[in-house]
Amino acid sequence: RTDAPHSARTRPGAGFAARAMDRLLGAGPGADAETTCRTLVVPALGDDGGSSGWPALVYFVALGWCFLGVAIVADIFMGAIEKITSQKVRRFNAHTKRWYTATVWNPTVANLTLMALGSSAPEIMLNVIETCLINEMYSGDLGPSTIVGSAAFNLFMIIAVCVSAIPDGEIRWIKEVPVYIITASCSIFAYVWLLVVLLVISPHVVEPWEGFLTFLFFPALVVLAFLADKGYFSERAERARPRPVTADMSKEELAELQAKIRREFGSISDEQMEKIIAVQCADHSSRAHYRVWATRWIMGGKRVRLQRRTRSSGVWSLLASKKILPVEKKSEPGAREAEEDENVCVLQFSAEKHAVLENAGIKVIKVERSGDLSSTATVKFRTRDGTAKAQGRQAADEGEGDYIHAEGCITFEPGTAEKTIQIQIWDDYTYEEDEEFFVDLYDPVVIAGTDTPDIETDRRKRAVLGKISSTTIVIIDDDMAGIISWEQEEYRCKEQPQDHEEHFTVLRKHGSKNKVVCKFTTESDSAIAGKDFEQTSGTVAFEEGVVTAVVSVKILARGRYAASECFRIVLTEITEGSGAKFDETTDGGADSCIATVHIITGQQEMERIDKMMSSLSSIWDKAKIGHHSWKDQFIAALYVNGGEDDDSDDSAPSWQDKVMHVLTLPWKVLFAFCPPTDYCGGWVCFCCSLLMIGLVTIIIGDLANLVGCSLSFMENEITAITFVALGTSLPDTFASRTAAEQDPYADASVGNVTGSNSVNVFLGLGLPWMIASTFWWYRGKDEEWDGRYQNDPDLSWLGEVGSRRQAYVLKAGNLAFSVTVFTLCAAMALTVLAIRRRYVGGELGGPRCAKWLTSGILATLWFMYIFMSILKVKGAI
């Protein structure tokens, strides 16, 4: 450790402007006492130990260079985490009697543990190293301030960038709302807890139980988020969404309802059945209803969100029936009161919502009259566009639009209680979302009956609209692109004496409209790419009307003896073909389609021994591949852009690439020694890269301290919340911006920020608190501690002067003020996101005005936090 003297940073009685001017001009604080600038590995420059201003430029340049290094090693660290959390296993579902592929790690647990550690490792390591190594179990200013400053940059600036990065008009919203609520609440609670510890429970001291409790909040957060992810805090019981049926409906009742719908609609698929039931039961408080409602609310428009939900369900075959299924709705009390008045007739639709197939041709809607039936009554009607659009007068022959606009007047003769309206539905031949439009009743009029002699009675007669004066017509599309699936979920192919190709059939079911293209790739399991089969990837294309395609994979002749290995072929990302989707009932679910291929031999003897040999052989093969990957790491480190062989001008390294390669070459070569991720499932790389992060963080901590020594106006707290926080968080900014642009939801950008900020406190502060507080609890008499704190008036509650018990002291001071400002600003930022969710439709994106307004507010909050914190450090407030 190097101790470099430098002047204290405060002058009692001096104003902020005067002190700042003195320091900028190089004026010393005069009679102020000197303190010590502690470093662990980096020596101070200059004869005065670095207290003059000229080494500051060197320290700043070195600090920026170290930020590049920590970003590079953090990428390696994240690669190891990705390898660990992406491991898959084959499991058997006893309910469906199927084998399926599942990830070992729950995504929420992975995000809050390893992923959060990967993104926050520099800040966490900095606080641990500063407390335990540099300051020898005494508190420091750099680590805690960096954690708070990094949290502020993450919440304000990163989300501001993500909001404005979305193209105009597009919206990203948080999908896993319960998990977000848990992480967002904990991100506020974490910093409130920090204030409670330092100001209320044990002022300026962290007791061992507080350190342990702070650390234990971390696994508690993970457990709560896991339970929220599994649906224990919401209406869903599992992550996979159940079918949209009415709540509390028994199996017998559901079967009866399905039979009734089939009698009216004829032969329909399960997907179509789900849609019709969802529309019919929309007014019931079912779990499916609330899920659909939540999705619509997130998207900022009730009907639009319903269409998105309906589109995801899909309809995959044509219907022979052309009937309409109404959705019954009970009358409201006001309508019943009108019916009870014998002089009032109530006019309304028979149902609030109808479902109709696109090929129905004509839609018939009932209009009912109740109450007074003795008079002649009229009511006008007209259609109104929703997501479905009416045909224009000149476009009818061209097939544009979804229905024919209709309007007119309905006349109820005396004694007539029911009339009908007919509206023509236009059937096209292209896939589109299920859409809806509306029919409105207006201008009800009553005409006195001829058999009524009482003129006063005639004057009292009137017509009113009932509760259902507007009805919604849902047009269910029947032009389907199809469901993509494998012909079989598991294939068995025999090894041949020579390399040979196996062909695997992909099916397109329940529709063949338009061209459909999806990607595929092979994945190793016990069978290893390059050893047992040839790594293959590409696209599968179905031309319009074509329902089968073939994927070919070369099986390599290896020479097995009663052994069996397997690999996977995964269909992912439908790149062309609107409306096509994967069969969610097969392995891979709705996001992909997985076929497992078993390579077998005809011999069955010695199965147990051969399985053991196969397992050992897989380990050895992976070790060999790991060595090749290690070689590739050094090639990538030595050449610009990793030495990619591509002669095209687009991929040629730019001059910026070359400059950055030269600047980072030493780091790249050093970190290339880190083992590849193939070893031990990525855990070796995880541990080695974490150690390297720690080493680079030590240098960053030393340099940040030396900056404060060189520039008397740059206190450690200011360095931490500005330069260090920006340097450690800048890679996350680009990663979050990319995630916001590419992901359909905001969980990977907004949700991860709140989770990471919680982990920063619980792990980044809890771990060193736990270590240091335990150390001082069991440590004997220490003269240095006595010299620092025995006469400190803020610690009088520890005992009388000279006999105070030793404890881990963390002076609240500037840190408490900074945390208070951040907590208030964080609450405002989360409120802004909640308002956006309610009125714009999502946390990210939206109209240009809303985007830039949100980004401006968040950026202002960050600048206000920085400004207020600096004023506090300078003693101006």
Secondary structure, DSSP 8 states (H G I E B T S, - for coil): -EEEEEE-S--TT--HHHHHHHHHTT---TT--EEEEEESS----STTTT-SSTHHHHHHHHHHHHHHHHHHHHHHHHHHHHHHHT-EEEEEETTTTEEEEEESS-HHHHIIIIIHHHHHHHHHHHHHHIIIIISTTS--SHHHHHHHHHHHIIIIIIHHHHHHHS-TT-EEB-S-HHHHHHHHHHHHHHHHHHHIIIIIISTTEE-HHHHHHHHHHHHHHHHHHHHHHTTTTSS-SSSS------TT--HHHHHHHHHHHHHHH-S--HHHHHHHHHHHTTTS--HHHHHHHHHHHHTT-HHHHHHHHHHHH---S--S---EEEE-----HHHHHHHHSTTEEEEEES-SEEEEEGGG-EEEEEEEEEE--SSEEEEEEEEE-SSS-B--TTTTTTT-SSB---EEEEEE-TT--EEEEEEEB---SS----EEEEEEEEEEEEE--TT---HHHHHH-EEEE-S--EEEEEEE------EEEES-SEEEEE--SS-EEEEEEEEEES---S-EEEEEEEEESSS-BTTTB---EEEEEE-TT--EEEEEEEE-----SS--EEEEEEEEEEEE-TT-EE-TTSTTTTTEEEEEEEEE-S--TTHHHHHHHHHHHHHHHHHHHHHHHHHHHHHHHHSGGGG-----STTS--HHHHHHHHHHHHHHHHHTTS--TTGGGGHHHHHHHHHHHHHHHHHHHHHHHHHHHH-TT--HHHHIIIIIHHHHHHHHHHHHHHHHHHSSBSIIIIIHHHHHHHHIIIIIIHHHHHHHHHHHHH----HHHHHHHTT-GGGGGG-STTS----EE---HHHHHHHHHHHHHHHHHHHHHHHHHHHTSSSEE-SHHHHHHHHHHHHHHHHHHHHHHHHHHTT--
